């Protein structure tokens, strides 16, 4: 049985007059600083060892236009999970796997002119037949963020 993959809409790139650097904008939303993705993989990605996951995260970063500064991976032993992080100039990609449950959780935040949907596609395509669900959150520019908060608050509560 083939599981469907949920695709993210492609983000187009625009120049931010305020920042002077490339920023992201969705087709319907404001220009944002970056996109945060939660990538849930139900399938073979959960069985990858630390070296394979590091290679996958490096390929994903490259596909999204990000620069890897360093990676650190830790395997918990044969048949056990792996946790790891790729520190990027544009933020991060992390992973934690549960092979006994057939589940791998990736967390990715990319900013600037990066293309997170391309990076997510590399992770999703790494295991044909696996079910991949991607959740996305656009991180707002400071001006848009201010509109979300009411008055001065030490906790920064939402309206």
Phi, psi and omega in degrees: 000135179260126180271145179287150173252132179272121183267145172274144173295142179293138177267137175267158185254137177223162176271133176271124179296327182287314187271335182072009178235159179298137178227165182263152172215136175278169180298331184243355187246178181286164174298138182232165180285329182182178180236131180255124181243137168251120185244112181258122183243122178249093183159212192296335179304330181293339182268356182291144175276178184302317181295318180293321179292321177297315178298319179296315180294324177294319177295319180297315180300314180298317180296327179275358179084021181260158180250121180283125176270318177196162176227146172221124181237148176222120174267143182266012177117170181302129179076358180259176185283179179227143170234146182194164179220139168249113177276123184248153172300332182259009173134249188200162164226129176237161178214148169216132183242151174230084183299328179294343178249357181066035187227135173231132180248121176249143176235127184223130171233123178233138179233182180070220184272012181292161180238087184298330179295326177291319178296317180296324180297324178298316179295314180296320183283351182293339181226085178305135180092346178284154176265126181235131177239131181242127175251136183235141174228122175276131179269119188287157171292159181307320180296319179289325179296318181302327180292339180280338187256144179256128174045180178288130179208130179295332179273347179065043184296148176285154175296000000 
